[in-house]
């Protein structure tokens, strides 16, 4: 039984359909990568078992590189700021 966050919820059992793509672990620690609408398998050694979701599987169209928007940028000079956008240059406001 899963007793996280103060509520009780039973993990899925062998023979039930998988609702979410991901990696699941059974009671003895065997991990399986299962897709939605698959059926939770029985364990060869203990038979029917509970399965716990340990990692979600999702496709984010990622190319294996860090998004450039998330990397720190170097300090830009006033001239570089003006070249990027003229209204960002604070000294030209009074002229």
C-alpha positions in Angstrom: 0.0 0.0 0.0 1.1 3.5 -0.8 0.7 5.8 2.2 2.3 9.0 0.9 0.7 12.4 1.6 -1.7 11.0 4.1 -3.9 9.0 1.8 -4.0 5.3 1.1 -3.9 4.0 -2.4 -3.3 0.4 -3.6 -0.7 0.0 -6.2 -1.8 -1.9 -9.4 -1.7 -5.7 -9.4 -0.6 -8.2 -12.0 -3.2 -8.6 -14.7 -4.5 -5.0 -14.5 -4.0 -2.6 -17.4 -1.2 -0.1 -17.3 -2.6 3.5 -17.3 0.6 5.5 -17.7 3.8 4.9 -19.7 6.8 4.4 -17.4 9.1 2.2 -15.4 7.5 0.1 -12.8 9.0 -1.9 -9.9 7.4 -4.9 -8.2 7.6 -6.1 -4.6 10.9 -7.9 -5.0 12.5 -5.1 -6.9 12.2 -6.3 -10.5 11.8 -3.3 -12.9 9.8 -3.3 -16.1 9.3 -0.7 -18.8 5.6 -0.8 -19.6 3.4 1.2 -22.0 -0.2 2.4 -21.6 -2.8 -0.4 -22.2 -0.2 -3.2 -21.5 -1.1 -5.6 -18.8 1.0 -5.8 -15.6 2.9 -9.1 -15.8 3.1 -11.7 -13.0 6.5 -12.2 -11.5 8.0 -15.6 -12.5 9.2 -16.4 -9.0 6.3 -15.1 -6.8 3.4 -14.9 -9.2 0.8 -12.1 -8.8 2.5 -9.0 -7.4 1.9 -5.2 -6.9 3.6 -2.8 -9.2 4.8 0.7 -8.3 5.5 3.5 -10.8 9.1 4.7 -10.2 9.8 6.8 -13.4 7.4 8.4 -15.9 8.2 8.0 -19.6 7.4 11.0 -21.7 8.6 12.2 -25.1 9.7 15.8 -24.9 11.3 16.0 -28.4 14.6 16.8 -26.6 17.8 16.7 -28.7 20.1 16.0 -25.7 21.3 19.6 -25.3 20.5 22.1 -22.6 18.0 24.7 -23.7 20.0 27.9 -24.5 17.5 30.0 -22.5 18.5 28.1 -19.4 22.2 28.7 -19.6 23.7 31.8 -17.8 24.6 34.6 -20.2 27.7 36.8 -20.0 27.4 40.4 -18.8 26.7 42.5 -21.8 28.2 46.0 -22.4 26.1 49.1 -23.1 27.2 48.9 -26.7 26.1 45.3 -27.1 22.8 46.1 -25.5 22.3 48.9 -27.9 23.1 46.6 -30.8 20.6 44.0 -29.6 17.8 46.6 -29.1 18.2 50.4 -29.3 15.6 51.1 -26.5 17.7 49.0 -24.1 20.4 51.7 -24.1 19.7 53.9 -21.0 22.1 56.7 -22.0 20.1 57.6 -25.2 16.9 58.5 -23.3 18.0 62.2 -22.6 19.4 62.9 -26.0 
